[in-house]
Amino acid sequence: MKDKLDIKNISEKDLVQKCIANERQYQEMLYRKYADQMYSVCLSYNNDEDEACDILQEGFIKVFRKLEQFNFESSLKSWIRRIIINTALDHYRRQKRHEEKLESYTQVAISPHIGNVLDQIDAQDLIALVNELPSRAAIVLKLYAVEGYNHKEIAEKLDISEGTSKSQLHRARALLKQLLSKNDEK
């Protein structure tokens, strides 16, 4: 009879070694131990649940492929988290490149009187519009435009690259322009 595997009774080192040896039940154990926590990380980088699941799966594939490189200098959880975050950022960059390609084909003109809308909108309405932005873009916009942080500081605070900070700010501005344009039409 097979012994039921108990995650509480296995050391991190033994778990890693058994996963490296391709023992499927231990790989499943490692996945089950960290999947929920890492799914939350994925959701914090992408609000779409389906895309967050894709990022999680892609991230764990990388975890298992790179497990031999884990050197026990940090906790397994933080090492896995770093891979998941990098996977989420890679996903974001791929998505951004795709959106930029689409945007270059569909150049939509923004109303030339968009600046006038800002003069006519009150602070509460502007805050409400900013709160409609995707969370990561809104956070970067607030840190940059309201708090006065530069991209390097934002990158350090959010544990992202400066390029990601810049692209999130660009995204926030573009979405805010769209929201302002819609608000102007009302």
C-alpha positions in Angstrom: 0.0 0.0 0.0 1.3 3.5 -0.9 2.0 5.8 2.0 0.0 9.0 1.8 2.4 11.9 1.2 2.4 14.5 3.9 3.9 17.9 3.0 4.4 18.6 6.7 6.8 15.7 7.1 9.1 16.4 4.3 12.0 18.9 4.3 12.3 21.5 1.6 15.5 20.0 0.4 14.0 16.5 0.2 11.0 17.9 -1.7 13.2 19.7 -4.2 15.4 16.6 -4.7 12.4 14.3 -5.3 11.0 16.9 -7.8 14.3 17.0 -9.6 14.2 13.2 -9.8 10.8 13.6 -11.6 8.8 11.9 -8.9 5.4 13.2 -10.0 3.7 12.9 -6.6 6.3 15.2 -5.1 6.0 17.6 -8.0 2.3 17.7 -7.5 2.9 18.2 -3.8 5.2 21.2 -4.5 2.6 22.7 -6.9 -0.3 22.3 -4.4 1.8 23.8 -1.6 2.5 27.0 -3.5 -0.1 27.3 -6.3 -2.7 29.4 -4.3 -0.1 31.9 -3.1 1.5 32.2 -6.5 -1.9 32.6 -8.2 -2.5 35.7 -5.9 0.9 37.0 -7.2 -0.3 36.4 -10.8 -3.5 38.2 -10.1 -1.6 41.2 -8.7 0.1 41.5 -12.1 -2.8 40.7 -14.3 -6.4 41.2 -13.2 -7.8 38.7 -15.8 -8.3 35.4 -14.0 -7.8 33.3 -17.2 -4.5 35.1 -18.0 -3.4 34.8 -14.4 -4.0 31.0 -14.6 -1.9 30.9 -17.8 0.9 32.8 -16.1 0.7 30.5 -13.1 1.0 27.4 -15.3 3.8 28.9 -17.5 5.6 29.9 -14.3 5.4 26.5 -12.7 6.7 24.9 -15.9 9.7 27.2 -15.6 10.0 26.3 -11.9 10.3 22.6 -12.6 12.7 23.2 -15.5 15.0 25.3 -13.4 14.6 23.5 -10.1 18.2 22.1 -10.4 19.4 25.7 -10.3 17.8 26.3 -6.9 20.7 26.7 -4.4 18.9 26.9 -1.0 20.4 30.4 -0.4 16.8 31.7 -0.1 13.6 30.1 0.7 12.0 27.9 -2.0 8.8 30.1 -1.8 10.7 33.3 -2.5 12.6 31.6 -5.4 9.3 30.4 -6.9 7.8 33.8 -6.4 10.6 35.5 -8.3 10.1 33.1 -11.2 6.3 33.7 -11.2 6.8 37.5 -11.1 9.3 37.3 -14.0 6.9 35.2 -15.9 4.1 37.7 -15.3 6.3 40.5 -16.5 7.3 38.5 -19.6 3.6 37.9 -20.2 2.9 41.6 -19.8 5.7 42.6 -22.2 4.5 40.1 -24.8 1.0 41.5 -24.4 2.2 45.0 -24.6 4.1 44.4 -27.8 1.0 42.8 -29.3 -1.1 45.8 -28.3 1.4 48.2 -29.8 1.4 46.3 -33.1 -2.4 46.5 -33.1 -2.3 50.2 -32.2 0.1 51.0 -35.0 -2.4 49.5 -37.4 -5.4 51.2 -36.0 -4.1 54.7 -35.1 -7.1 56.2 -33.4 -7.1 60.0 -33.2 -7.7 61.5 -29.8 -10.0 64.5 -29.8 -7.9 67.7 -30.0 -9.9 69.4 -27.3 -9.0 66.8 -24.7 -7.1 69.5 -22.7 -10.3 71.5 -22.4 -11.9 68.5 -20.7 -9.3 68.7 -17.9 -10.2 72.3 -17.3 -13.9 71.4 -16.9 -13.6 68.3 -14.7 -13.5 68.5 -10.9 -11.0 66.7 -8.8 -13.5 64.1 -7.5 -14.4 63.1 -11.1 -10.8 62.9 -12.0 -10.0 60.6 -9.0 -13.0 58.4 -10.0 -11.6 58.1 -13.5 -8.1 57.2 -12.2 -9.7 54.5 -10.0 -11.2 53.0 -13.2 -7.8 52.3 -14.5 -6.2 48.8 -14.1 -4.6 48.7 -10.6 -1.0 48.5 -11.7 -1.4 51.4 -14.1 -3.2 53.5 -11.6 -0.6 52.9 -8.9 2.2 53.9 -11.3 0.3 57.0 -12.4 -0.4 58.0 -8.8 3.3 57.5 -7.7 4.6 59.4 -10.7 2.1 62.2 -11.1 0.8 62.7 -7.6 3.7 61.6 -5.3 6.5 62.8 -7.6 8.5 59.6 -7.8 10.7 58.9 -10.8 10.7 55.6 -12.7 13.7 54.2 -10.9 12.0 54.8 -7.5 8.7 53.4 -8.7 10.5 50.3 -10.1 12.2 49.7 -6.7 9.0 50.3 -4.7 6.9 47.9 -6.9 9.7 45.5 -7.6 9.4 46.0 -11.4 11.7 47.3 -14.0 12.0 50.9 -15.0 10.7 50.0 -18.4 7.6 48.4 -16.9 7.1 51.6 -14.9 7.3 53.7 -18.0 5.0 51.4 -20.0 2.5 51.3 -17.2 2.5 55.1 -17.0 2.0 55.3 -20.8 -0.8 52.8 -20.5 -2.4 54.8 -17.7 -2.2 58.1 -19.6 -3.7 56.5 -22.8 -6.5 54.9 -20.9 -7.2 58.1 -18.9 -7.4 60.0 -22.2 -10.0 57.5 -23.5 -12.0 57.8 -20.2 -11.8 61.6 -20.4 -12.9 61.6 -24.0 -15.9 59.4 -23.1 -16.6 61.7 -20.2 -16.5 64.7 -22.6 -19.1 63.0 -24.9 -21.6 62.7 -22.0 
